[in-house]
Each structure stands twice: as C-alpha cells, then as structure tokens.
Amino acid sequence: MQGGKYSLESYDSSGFVNRIASTMGISEKTQRDALDILSKAKEKGFATGKNPMAMAVSSLYLSCLANSEKQTQKGLSAASGISMVTIRNRTSSLAKILNWYGLLTKNITA
C-alpha cells in the first residue's frame, strides 16, 4: 500500500478455461464454446464480481453438456479447486441467463 491506495489484480476467466480444459483433456471446440459462453455472460454483466475460476469451470461444464462431452462436476471440481456445489449453482445461473435452461435440465434428467 502506497499513498493510501489499494491495487487489486483482476483475473480473466478465459485463461482458466484453457488451463482446466488442458488438464481434463477437453476438446478445442468445447473450449471455444466455453469462451463464447463467458463472453456472453460478461456482455450481460453476469460475470462481474464472480470468482473468475468458478466462471471458467462453469462455462466449461455447460459447454461440455452442449457438446455431449462427458465430464463430471467432480472431475472439474478436482481440476479447478471449485466446489461441486458452486459449479452446479453457477452453471444453472449461466444456463438461465443464456436461455439454455432446457439443455441443462435435459442433461441432468437423462
């Protein structure tokens, strides 16, 4: 702290998407779709104030569902350090703001 001012570093979720996807062996197409989901969430103001790692892993999980790429919340949780509850909640919120809720309920009940 110098001169009474604080400096907070801001992290971009997109770097986390690539790191998690690489760890989990997720396809390039699913990664690109996850980045698109993040971009749309930012445009709608949804990402503001949210944990960037949680946003990254949730967009990746939603993208995996959309692309029928089998990944579990447990596996993504282990790779990212974000709890399965947070992944579930954030994914549900993302699906709602993107009007993808039908996709989410179809995959959860299947």
C-alpha positions in Angstrom: 0.0 0.0 0.0 1.4 3.3 -1.0 -0.2 6.6 -0.6 -3.3 5.0 0.9 -4.4 3.3 -2.3 -5.0 -0.4 -2.8 -4.4 -2.2 -6.1 -6.4 -5.3 -6.8 -5.4 -7.6 -9.6 -8.2 -8.7 -11.8 -8.1 -12.1 -13.4 -9.6 -13.1 -16.7 -11.6 -16.3 -16.7 -10.5 -17.2 -20.2 -7.0 -18.2 -19.1 -8.5 -20.5 -16.5 -10.8 -22.2 -19.2 -7.7 -23.2 -21.2 -5.8 -24.4 -18.1 -8.7 -26.6 -16.9 -9.5 -27.9 -20.4 -5.9 -28.9 -20.9 -5.9 -30.7 -17.6 -9.1 -32.5 -18.3 -8.4 -33.3 -22.0 -11.4 -31.3 -23.2 -11.7 -30.7 -27.0 -10.8 -27.4 -28.7 -14.4 -26.9 -29.9 -15.7 -27.2 -26.3 -13.1 -24.8 -25.1 -14.0 -22.2 -27.8 -17.7 -22.6 -26.9 -16.9 -22.1 -23.2 -15.0 -18.9 -24.1 -18.1 -17.8 -26.1 -20.3 -18.5 -23.1 -18.0 -16.4 -20.9 -18.1 -13.6 -23.4 -21.9 -13.6 -23.5 -22.0 -13.7 -19.7 -19.7 -10.7 -19.5 -21.9 -8.8 -22.0 -24.9 -9.4 -19.8 -23.0 -8.2 -16.7 -23.3 -11.6 -15.1 -19.5 -12.2 -14.6 -19.0 -9.0 -12.6 -18.0 -9.8 -9.0 -17.9 -13.5 -9.6 -14.9 -15.8 -8.9 -13.2 -16.0 -12.3 -12.2 -19.6 -11.7 -15.8 -20.5 -10.9 -17.0 -18.7 -14.0 -14.4 -20.6 -16.1 -15.2 -24.0 -14.8 -19.0 -23.5 -15.0 -18.8 -22.2 -18.6 -16.7 -25.2 -19.4 -19.1 -27.6 -17.8 -22.1 -26.0 -19.7 -20.1 -26.2 -22.9 -19.3 -29.9 -22.2 -23.0 -30.6 -21.8 -23.9 -28.7 -25.0 -21.2 -30.7 -27.0 -22.1 -34.1 -25.4 -18.6 -34.2 -24.0 -18.6 -36.4 -20.9 -17.1 -34.5 -17.9 -18.2 -34.8 -14.3 -18.7 -32.0 -11.9 -16.4 -34.0 -9.5 -13.6 -34.1 -12.1 -13.9 -30.4 -12.9 -14.0 -29.6 -9.2 -10.8 -31.5 -8.6 -9.1 -29.8 -11.6 -10.2 -26.3 -10.7 -10.4 -26.3 -6.9 -14.0 -25.0 -7.1 -16.7 -27.0 -5.1 -19.2 -29.1 -7.0 -22.0 -27.0 -5.3 -20.5 -23.8 -6.7 -20.1 -25.4 -10.2 -23.8 -26.6 -10.1 -25.1 -23.2 -8.9 -23.0 -21.1 -11.3 -23.8 -23.4 -14.3 -27.5 -23.2 -13.5 -27.4 -19.4 -13.4 -25.4 -19.3 -16.7 -27.9 -21.5 -18.4 -30.7 -19.3 -17.3 -29.2 -16.0 -18.4 -28.3 -17.6 -21.8 -31.7 -19.2 -22.1 -30.1 -22.6 -22.2 -32.0 -24.0 -19.3 -33.7 -26.7 -21.4 -30.3 -28.1 -22.3 -29.3 -28.2 -18.6 -32.5 -30.0 -17.4 -32.3 -32.4 -20.4 -28.8 -33.4 -19.4 -29.4 -33.6 -15.7 -32.5 -35.8 -16.0 -31.0 -38.1 -18.7 
